[in-house]
Amino acid sequence: MFSLLFYLATTSSDSPAGNSIILASTRLKPACLRQEAISPFSKQRPRPPFSRALEIVFSGETKPRTLLDIGGNTGKWSLRCAEHDKDVRITVVDLPEQVSVADQNVRDAGQSDRIDFFPVDLLDDASSLPENRDAAWMSQFLCCFSESQIVSILTRTRKALNPDGRVFILDTFWDHQRLEVSAYCLIMTSLYFTCLANGNSRMYDSKTMLRLIDQAGLELVSEHRDLGISHSLLVCKKKSK
């Protein structure tokens, strides 16, 4: 047994209200992969600023009619998209057990006619995604994987896009933080991923993520910082030939 000390910065969804720093000391077994160990951390992570992100995703000439919600979790983003745009159709992509949770939430919200599901283990490099989609969304998702896994996931995502499709990556890049303490908190959170979650992922800086995006055959279209307090949104497309 050993002690792991990690810091988490948490915020409310769309405003600075409730911003706080949480210090936790937890005694853990090495290589612990239990879901009960992951869930408490997930609840403390900064909540995504969906309101501003929706305005960005559904604006301009590339406004999507079909969207992949990759790592869709409980389906919260998909439901927000369905509420925001009456024409969009969304596919939630996640592990089978997580898809079942999202499915029930979608049914409860009465959106089953516009939101469907694609259960898959994206760590299987042989797996593929539904094709001919206008957009793919990933929120606080890629930081859960190693660099090689990120490239694999993004490469398969690129193949699923229409020619003018977009990939939206929302995350808390530590080099985009306005406050030094926020960057420090995010960097230290990598200890959680290395020691408790899966042993190879971490909180990434934007430069590393852009390098992986390039390796996957994508290029940056635009970058939106300071969504909420700690999030940034990267908008990508297929590389020009």
GISULCOR-V228175 format. One line per field, one symbol per residue. phi: phi as a letter, one per 30 degrees, with the letter a starting at -180 (. if undefined). burial: b if it has 16 or more other C-alpha atoms within 10 Angstrom, else e. A space follows every 50 residues. Layout:
# GISULCOR-V228175
phi = ???
burial = ???
This chain:
# GISULCOR-V228175
phi = .bcccbcbcbbddbbdeidacccbcbcbdehdcdddddeededcdedddd dddddddcbidcedcbbccdidhdiddeddddddbdcdcbcdcadedddd ddeddddddicddbbcbbdacddddddbcecicdabcbchcdddbddddd dddddddeddddecdbccccacdddcddcdddddeddddeedddcbdbib cadcddddddddddddicbdcabbchdicbcbbccbbdddd
burial = eeeeebbbbbbbbeeeeeeeeeeeeeeeeeebeeeeebeeeeeebbbbbb eebeeebbeeeebbebbbbbbbbbbebbbebbeeeeebbbbbbbbeebbb ebbebbeeeebbebbbbbbbebeeeeebbeeebbbbbbbbbbbbbebebb bbbbbbbbbbbbeebbbbbbbbbbbbbeeeebbbbbbbbbbbbbbbbbbb bbbbbbeebbebbbbbbbbbeeeebebbbbbbbbbbbbeee
